[in-house]
Amino acid sequence: MMSFRRLILLAVACLNDIDAWAACSRPIIVPASQIGMMVSISKDGGHVSGIYPDLLRTYGGTAGCTFLFPVIPRLRAEKMVEAGRADVFLGAVQLPTRDAWGGM
């Protein structure tokens, strides 16, 4: 199991070359579901925070990207990505079925 610190370092390393990314042509849709410290949702559902959203906003904003975080139950979020109605599935674990519809 990967340590929390190592996971954060990996995420930052992946986003480190953000300058090489092209500017986003539209907002990136990232369905949000509560997954501990990685994604937190306020009690009223009006604010999404946590490690993943903060990294996306900080480093994605540098490249001119904006992110929309609709609050959705986890299973529905996976279905949105599978159907092509969302762009990112935070906290996803690699599975053969996800590889098939994710283009991996």
Buried (B, 14 or more C-beta within 10 A) or exposed (E): EEEEEEEBEEBEEEBEEBEEBEEBEEEBBBBBBEBEEBBBBEEEEEEBBBBBBEBBBEBBEEBEBEBBBBBBEBEEBBBBBBEEEBBBBBBEEEEEEBEEEEEE
